[in-house]
Structure formats: C-alpha cells, structure tokens
Amino acid sequence: MKKFVSLVLALALCLGLVSFSASAEDVLKITVMIDGTVLDQNNGRDAIEARWEELHPGYDLEFIQPDHSAYYDVMQQRMSSGDWPDVLILSSTYYADYAAAGALWDMTEAWEKSQTKNSGRFTGDVVFDGLKIDGKLYGFAPTRGNGCITYVKKAWLDACGLEAPTTYDEYIAMCKAFVEKYGTYAISAAGFVGNEAPFVNYLPEFYQDAYPFFVQQEDGTWVDGFTQDNMKAALQRIQDAVKDGLIDKETLTNKTSDARNKFYDDKFGVFTYWAGTWATNLKTNLEANGRDGELVALKPLEGNPPYYDRVPPVWCITSACKNPEKVFDAFIDTMLDGGDTQMLWTYGVEGVHWSKAAETIMAGTDKEKTYEEGQFHMKENLEKAGTAYTKNHIDPMLALATFAEGYYDPKADSVKPEAMAASELFNANSRLASIVPATDVLSELNGDLTTIKNQIIADIALGTISVEDGYKQFEAEGGLEMSNEIVESLNALN
C-alpha cells in the first residue's frame, strides 16, 4: 500500500497537469469502475448502460466491473498502471487514502451547488458531513452505509424449543443447542475480521465493544483498538467458540458468497449479514433451496453496543478525469434526481428488472405470483431462477433523497415486510462508524501492520496460538512499534 500510495501521488500530480491543460472539450465517454453492488453482466448490466445513455444523450458510458470479491485488487492494479477510470466506487479505507494521495477530485464546490443538495429532497447531510476530510468532500454516497444484523433461523429455534436470545450467555447456549441438534457448526462468516471498516460487523456478538482499528476516544485522543484489553477478551471469545465447534473454521477463508451458500444449504443457523433488502434475499434463497425461509432478526445483546452503520461506499471522480465538472453534473448529480435516473439506479430497467405488465413470475420454489396490468413488481432474476430482483444499486430503504413530488415511487410495492422490519430494527439499534483521517505514517505502515494483525487474529481464532502469545508475537514482529507510530501521527492532528 505504501508503494502504491506513493505511485498514486506521483501519477495524480502528472495527471492533474494533463487535466488542467485540457480544454473544456466535451466529455463524451465516461469510464466507470464498479463492484458487484451494481447489477452485473449476467443480470442485465448492458440494459442499465443503454437506459442511462438514453436518459443522458451525448454520453458514452463504459462500465468496468471485475468480480465483486476481487474488486479492490483489480482496482488497485488498474490505478497503479496509470490507466485510471473517470469514476470509481471506493470503501471508506481507500477513500481516505486516495484523497490524501491526491488521486480524487475535490467535489466540495460542485456538491454545494448541485441540484441534489438543493432539491429539498435530500436527507443525508449528517452522512455527508461524515464523508468530509479536512472539510472537503471527495466522494458522493446515494445511500446510508447500512450494516449487519444477526439473523437466526426460526425453524432451528423451534426445533430446539428456544426463544431468541437477549444475552451473550443465552446466545452461546443457543449456538451449543444448534450444534448438538444438527451436528454442524452454528455460525459462519466471511472472515474472522473484515477487510474494511467497520471490520467487526460479521461477528458482533463476539467482538462486542472491541475494535481492531484506530479509534478516537471521548477526550479526542487516538488509540489502536487492537492493543486494548477489550480486543484481547474478544479474541478469547472467538477462540473458545471455534474450539467448541460453534463457529465454522472455514470462516478464515470464506468469501461472502461461500457463507451465504452454506446458509442456504442449512449448514448453519446463525448468520450476521446486511439489514434491509438482504433479509428478503436470504429468505427467498433459502426457500429456493427448499428450506424454511423465516428468520428472526436479533437486537444487540444486552450490554453490547449498537450495530455499526458503516461509512457508505462512495462514488469518486479521479484526478485523471479531463472534465470532472461535466462528469459530476451528468453522472453524480443525476443519481438522485428524483426521477428516471434515480429509478434506474434504484430498481433497474423496465422489462428487464421490473415491470407493470400483467404476468406471472416465480417468486420462490414452487411459488408463483400473478400481477395485474399496471401493478409494479420486480421481475424474476436472470441468473437465479425462482427468485425476484429486489433492487439495482440504491437500496430504496437507504436512499438519501426521496423521489420528486408526483413521481411514482414503487417503494411500498417493492419492499417486502421482512426487509422493512430488518431495516427498522437496524436503524433503531445502530451507530455511525467514522473515517480515520489519513496521515503519511498511516499510509506507509498500515498495510504491513494490518497483515500482522490479521495473521495473529487468524492464529488465535484457530487455536494455534494463545491470546497472550499472539500479543507477544505482535510486539516481536514490530506491530506494536508501527501501531505506536501511527497513533502518534493521528494525535499530532489534534
């Protein structure tokens, strides 16, 4: 990462000169690098691109979409090569680093003058304040970040004669009952620790108040959460749960798709995953696999902090873009236009992803749903027969702007009750995560430091090393020294 950031900074300076020397020549082609949060090639992406170009004549939109799980590896390779897209999606960690490296266009002034901000429909001022770095805005979020809540299969609770747990002891007792009843692990996840903020969102019952990254305390000073006693206690809880067979050992190598597929195959019964629309996705995919789809969403356990509402991924314009103002107006500012473009980003393309035509579609294994002419509905998934689409990129429950007055908003017809219930539970029991400001020391050292941390977390989780020995190893490998240097650089900002 430190070599990459240095290269990005050098490229940004060069490309910035190129961009400055370019005239106000019209930007006809916009290259956009996207992850799997936009429907992919197998799910009608070409139709999305064609519809966007129809709504914005004179522009040629080109999507660059690696496999979702490989997005950041491919994105970094592309940026390192100097072949930068005009627009790309970034998580909070990369957002802060790239902004500090000069790789992103400052859209503060454009945003203040934008139609979206001044529409009277925008409700995300708090979110955007959290996106500002040193008072400047380098990225646009059409939605709240959302976060994960813990779902439990009701059929498994019923089979064990249990109610939903409210304390950690009840939670562990439930997991042990599931293991005994079904002969498998109770929990699986995509990693023992996440690769982006908020890091702990897939195992919140075990991390509780611990956090493995840098955190700002009430007095304004920074500490490395990984070095705190509450982190050591959290790792001990995880190690004990793996040793007792409660957590799937393959959590270490699982991708999110691996964890989901195991859940659909009834390999486990407790899954912490995204709130809102994913409540419907999990239900319908379980039913498509012939499983009972009823899930119980848990509130945070007694004594535990709220779930994390992550810093949302942001759409950024790179400093290589020749006419960023025009790209902002055409691509960024229209995403929440309250009309046809917002409809496209939210629900997709009529006739491909949604329809008002009279028809019968499969809405789960052996379940058909018939719609009358004029009745809005999502169409059957092109890639997963027997399930219906729920959205395109913008989750209607998380959007930061409403549709314009008089424009038909199909939210009430498209959002399922279980999705709305999960979203409301999360919104009432969540806290905003924060962006850690970038420093030169953080950019230089954090990549190596994170590698050390993640290896120690893995070794402790799998029981190959004790918590005590893990922290001795952390110090021996230089982790504590790097951690202290980063903390010092963060506190120097105060």
HELIX and SHEET records of a PDB file:
HELIX    1   1 LYS A    2  SER A   21  1                                  20    
HELIX    2   2 GLN A   41  ASN A   43  5                                   3    
HELIX    3   3 ARG A   45  LEU A   55  1                                  11    
HELIX    4   4 HIS A   68  ALA A   70  5                                   3    
HELIX    5   5 TYR A   71  SER A   81  1                                  11    
HELIX    6   6 SER A   92  ALA A  100  1                                   9    
HELIX    7   7 THR A  108  LYS A  113  1                                   6    
HELIX    8   8 ASP A  125  LEU A  131  1                                   7    
HELIX    9   9 LYS A  154  ALA A  159  1                                   6    
HELIX   10  10 TYR A  168  TYR A  182  1                                  15    
HELIX   11  11 PRO A  204  TYR A  207  1                                   4    
HELIX   12  12 GLY A  225  THR A  227  5                                   3    
HELIX   13  13 ASP A  229  LYS A  243  1                                  15    
HELIX   14  14 LYS A  249  LEU A  252  5                                   4    
HELIX   15  15 THR A  256  TYR A  264  1                                   9    
HELIX   16  16 THR A  277  ALA A  288  1                                  12    
HELIX   17  17 PRO A  324  VAL A  327  1                                   4    
HELIX   18  18 PHE A  328  ILE A  332  3                                   5    
HELIX   19  19 ASP A  340  TYR A  347  1                                   8    
HELIX   20  20 LYS A  411  SER A  414  1                                   4    
HELIX   21  21 PRO A  417  ALA A  428  1                                  12    
HELIX   22  22 ASP A  440  ALA A  461  1                                  22    
HELIX   23  23 VAL A  467  ALA A  476  1                                  10    
HELIX   24  24 GLY A  479  ASN A  491  1                                  13    
SHEET    1   A 4 ASP A  60  ILE A  64  0                                        
SHEET    2   A 4 LYS A  29  MET A  33  1                                        
SHEET    3   A 4 VAL A  87  LEU A  90  1                                        
SHEET    4   A 4 VAL A 314  ILE A 317 -1                                        
SHEET    1   B 3 VAL A 270  TRP A 274  0                                        
SHEET    2   B 3 CYS A 148  LYS A 153 -1                                        
SHEET    3   B 3 LEU A 295  LEU A 298 -1                                        
SHEET    1   C 2 PHE A 214  GLN A 216  0                                        
SHEET    2   C 2 TRP A 222  ASP A 224 -1                                        
SHEET    1   D 2 TYR A 307  ASP A 309  0                                        
SHEET    2   D 2 SER A 430  LEU A 432  1                                        
SHEET    1   E 2 TRP A 354  SER A 355  0                                        
SHEET    2   E 2 HIS A 377  MET A 378 -1                                        
SHEET    1   F 2 GLU A 359  MET A 362  0                                        
SHEET    2   F 2 GLU A 368  TYR A 371 -1                                        
END                                                                             
